[in-house]
Amino acid sequence: MRRNIVIPLLVLAALVFPSVVYSSDCCETKSTSDFVALFNGKDLSGWEVEGPQAWTVRDGVLYCSGEGIGWLRSKKQYKDFVLQLEYKVGQEANSGVFIRATKEGNPAFTGMEIQILNDYGRKPTQRTTGSMYSAIAPKVNASKPAGEWNEYQISCIGNMITVRLNGRRIMHADISNPAINAALMEGPKLTDRAKIGHIGLQNHGFPLQFRNIQIRKM
């Protein structure tokens, strides 16, 4: 008799209290077991500098001085992957993470750029932190104030791009979607961009820091 009562009660509880089911929009369980380091915390091994030599390494942190304009790109190219990294900005900041970027042309548009700014508390747009620059706005602006470390997880698998910032899923988009491509602010259609390319960190004239850069091929 007790067993027959418990099962209906569990079903009723699931209906009445749906909040006990956790959503990936809020947070996720982090596992680094399958990730490999892209940045060794000691030097720029595995990376190439495009533009001024504005990049230095100290105490496990990658520093961009903000001198000139350019970017730091991985020597290897990646197609399908999950990328994790941490970044920290100052009061003035403008940068981004390039994915599937090519050596030739503007990496923000030959591949894609996930934006980095100091815009804590700002309404999300196609050019705020967490956006795919000039293409897709994040659901929320989950960035932290200047001077605090932020954590990105960027998943790029086929046409699906998923971005998590500080544990919150802020973007989950199909870049082959005709509506998304029709609404682009600038640049070529997402469907016309490189399918494989470099990981890149943008030097857009402002100091910032990166650490714990790791990747998992899919």
N, C-alpha and C positions, 0 to 999 in steps of 0.2 A: 504493500500500500504506500509506503513512504517513497519508494522509487517512482511510482506513477505520479505522485504529487510534485516531486522535485523538477522533473523535466518540463511540464507546463509552466512552472514558475520561472524557470530559466528563460524560456521563450518569451514570457510576458515581460521579464526584466529587460530583455534586449529590445523589445518594442517601446517600452516606456522610457528607458534610459539609454538612447542611442549614443550619447556622448561618451560612453565607455569605450567605443570603438575609436582608436586613434587614427587621425588622418595624416598622410604624408605631406599635406600642405603646411602642417605646423612644424614638424620636426622629423628626424630620421636617426636611425642607429648608425653610428659611424664605425666603419671597419677599415683599417689600413693594411690588412694582411696581404692584399693583392696589389698594392700600390708600390711603385718604384719612384725613387727621388729623381726629379728633373734638375733640382738645384742641390748641390752637395753641401752647401753651407760654408764652403771654404774659398771657392774661386768660381770663375765663369766657365769651367769645363762643361762642354756640351752645349754651349751657347755662342751666338755670333752677334756682334754689335753692328747695327746699321745706324750711321750718323755719329755724332760726337761720343767720345768715351766718357759717358756720364755715369757709368755703373761701377760700383765698388762693393766689396764684401767685408763685413766685420761682425764677429761674434755670431755667426749663423744667420745674419740678416743681409739681404741684398738691398743696397741703397741706390736710388737714382737721384743725382744732384739736381736734375732739371735743366742742365746746361744744353742749349740747343734743342733740336727736334729730331727724333729718331725712334728706334725700338730695339729691343733685345729679343732675338728669336732662337728657338731651339734648333740645333743642327738637324735633328731628326724630324720627319714629317709624320703626322698622325691623321687617321681617318675617323675611326670610331673609338671613343675613349671617355673616361671620366677623369677630370682634372680637379685637383684640390690645391688651394693656396690660401695664404693669409696676406693681407695688405694693411697698411696704415698711411693715412694722409695727414697733411697739415691744414692750416686755415685756408690756404689757396691750393687747389688741386684739380687736375684734369688728366686722366690717364685711362687705360683700358686693358683688357685681356683679349688678345687676338686668338682666334681659333681657325684652323684650316687656311691660314694666311700664306700668300706666296711672296717670294723675294721681290718680284717685280710688281710695280703698281702700289696703290694705297692698301695696306693690309686690312684696314677697316672695311673695305669694299671688295677686295679680291676674295677674302674670307669673310669673317664676321668679327665684330668687336662687342665685348660685354663691358659696358661703361663703368668707370670709376670716377667719382667726384666727391667733394666735400659738400654734400647737400642733405645732411641729416634733417629729417622732418619735412622735406619738400614733397609736394604732390608728385607721384610718379608720372613720367612722360616717356616718349621715345628717346630722350636724351638724358635721363637721370640715371643714377646708380642702379645697376641691375638690368638696364635696358639692353637690347640688341640695338646698337647705335643706329638711329634714324630708321629703325625698322619695327621693333616690337617693344612696347612699354611693359614693365613689370607690373604684377598685380598690386604690389605694395613697395614702398621704399623702406627696406629693412636695414639700411646702413646705420652705423654708429657715429657719434660725434667725432670730430677731428682729434687725433691723438690716441684713439683706441684701435685695437686690432680687429679687423673684419675677416670673416672666413667665407670664401667662395667655394662652391662645388658646381662645376659645369660639366654636364653630360651631353655628349654629342654622338648620337647613334643614328646613322642613316639620315633621315629628314627630321628627326625629333631632337630638339634642343631643350634641355631642362636646366634651369639655373636655381641654385639654392644659395641664399645669402644669410649668414648667421643662423643657420638651422631652419630657415623658412623657405619653402618652395615658392619662388616669386615668378617663375616663368616655366611653361610647359607648352611648347609650340611646334607645330608641323610647318617647316619652312617651305613645303611644297604647296601649302594652302593658297589658292588663287586670290582670296580676299586679302591675305597678308601681303602678297606680292603687289597687288593693285594699289595698296595704300602706302607703299614705300615713300619716304620723304626724299630720299636721294640714293644714288648708286644703282648698280645693276640689280636685276631680279635675284632673289635669293637662290632660285633654281638654276641660275646661270653662274653661280660662284663656285670656287674650287671645292671639290669633294674630298680632297686630302691636302694637307699643308702643315705649316709650322705653328707651334704655340708661340705667342709673342706677348711681351710686356711693353706698353707704350711709354715713351719719354715725350711728353707734350709740353715741356717747359716748366714743370713744377716738381719739387722734391717729393718723394714718397719712398716707402719701404715695402719689401716683400719677404716672406719666409715660408718654410714648410711647403715648397712646391713639389707636388707629386702627381703621378699619373698612373692610370690603369687602362691598358688596352682592352678593347671589347671585341 
